[in-house]
Amino acid sequence: MCTEKKGDGRGKDDLSFTLKTLWRKGDGIYFLLKVKDNIVCPALEDKTATAWKYDCLELYFDSRECSKQGTLLSDGMDQVIVIPQAVEAVAPCTVRYGLEGRNQVEVQYVGRKTADGYLIEGKVIPNEKSFFRVQGGSQFRMDFMPDDADGTESKQLRKAAMALHGDFGNYRNSDVWGRYELSLDGK
């Protein structure tokens, strides 16, 4: 899958993104996110608890069984904050789980700054608590929401966010997240 999402009137150079995803049976769901952002401003190390106010990716993943997806918040609806790299060399990204210790997916991310924004490459893996399995026919909900800040002053924090499927209420309800099913034939 390849998707492009354009900016909100401030110009596509300030916030837009493209996304590519794929999966490998029994392994994980992979993605490559390329964000166009004219000012890359990730949270500093002492601000990671509020990383969503800076440039970051909010990944949402609902690994619950299908009958529970889209219902009230419960274990299995994960929010993961990924802080992009502010350097051009590829390096691991700092990650924060919304429900630390209760998360049902594990993630691995690397990233780097680019000439016009940043890249994040990642992998989502169900853990032993997850109902979801990486195999044909598995269904889940997922959304990607890059947040945009243009500085560290309060008026420059989280100026915008752009979700692939949902909206600013993503953290409350997976009904608005994209619905996915892994193809049985591996395509």
N, C-alpha and C positions, 0 to 999 in steps of 0.2 A: 504494500500500500504506500502511496506517495501522496501527500496532501500539502497544499500551500495556503496560508492564511495571510491576508494583507492587513496593513495598518488601519487606524481609525480616524483618519483625517489629519493627523499630525504629520503624515507622510510615511510611506512604507519603509523609509530608512530609519525611522525612530522605533518602530516595532512592527515586525512581520516575521513569519517563520515558515519553514518547510519541514516536513516530517516524513521519514521513511521507516517502515516497520517490517519485520519478518519474524518467523518463529522456527524453532528446531524441536522436533518431537523429543520429549523427555528432558529437555535442556532449559529453554527459556524463551522469552519474548524479547527481541532485540529492537532497538530504535536508534535513529540518528536524527537529531534535532539541530537545525541550523537557524539561528536567530539573527535577524538584522536589527541592529541597535546602534544608534549614532553615539551613545555614551554608555559604555559598559561600567556598571557600578554595583558589583556584588557586595554582600555584607562582609564586613571585616570580622576577624575571628571572635572578637568580643561581642558581636551583634548577631551571631548565628541563631539565637533564640527567636529573633524577629526577622529572619532572612526573607520572609515574604514581603517585607516593605522595600526590598532592594531588587536588583536584577536576580532572578532565579527562575527555576522551573518548578511548578507544582504539578506533580504527577498524581493522578487519582486512579485507584484500581480496586474494583469490587470483585473479590474472589469467592463470594458466598454462592451457595447453590441458587439456581435460577429463580426459584419461588420466593427467595428472600431479597433478591436484587431490587433496588428502587424503593425499598421500604425504609423505615426509620433507621437511623444510624445504629450500627452494631459492629461487633468484631467481624473482620473480613472486608470492611470498607477502609482501605488504606489511603492516606495522604502522605506523600513523600516530598520533601523540599530538597531540591538539588541546587547547590550554589555553584555557578559557573566559574571557570578559571579566568583570571585577569591577566594571564601571561600567555605568550604564543606557543610555549612548549606544552605538549600533551602531558597532563598530570591527573591524578585522581581528584574527583570533586568531593567536597564536603556534603554529607547527606544528613538530613534530620527527618525522623519519622514522626508523624502527627500523634500516633499512639505508640510511643516507644515501649517495647516489651510486649505489646499486644498485636503488633503488625503480623500479617499473614503472608506477606511477600518480602523477599529480600531483594536488594538492588545493588548493582555494581555500576559505577559511572566514571568516565574520564571526560575531559574537556580541554578546550583551549580557546584563547581569544583569536579572532580573525580580523582582517582589515576592516570589515563592516559589521562586527558583532561578536558572536561566539558560537561554538559547536559543543554539543553534549552528546556523547554516545553512551548508551546504557543497555542494561539487561535486567529484566524482571524475572524472578525465580520464586515459585511458590515454596513456602516452608512447610514443615510437618503439620502445622495447625490449619493450613489452607485446604479448602474443599476443591479448589481449582487444580487441574493437572494439565501439563503442556502436552496435549495429544489431540488428534483430530476429533471434532465434535464438541470440544469444550467451549463453554460460553462464559463470557465475563463482560464487565463494563470497564471502560477506561477513558481518561481524558488527560490532556496536556494543556497546561496554562502557564505560559511565560509571563512573569511580572516585570514591569519596567520602572526603574527609578533613574533620575538624571543627576543625582548628587546625594550628599549626605545630610543636607539641611532638611528640616521637616517638610517644607513645601515642595521639595524635590523627590520625596520618597513615594514609592508606588503610585506613580502618575497614571499608570494604565496597566491593564492585564488583558490578555487575549486568550480565550479558551478555544480549543479545536471544536468541541461540541457544546459545552455547557456555558456557565455564567459565573458571576461572583459568588453565587450560592453553592458552588460545587462542594464545599466542605460539609454541607448540610444534607445533600440529597443526590443519590446516584441516578435518579430518573433522567437527569439531563446529560449524563455521560454517554459516550458512544457505546453502542452494543456491538460486540464482536463474537464471532464463532470461528474457531480454528478449522480450516477446511479438512475434510476427511482424506482428500487425495493429496494433501501437502502443498496445494497451490494457493 
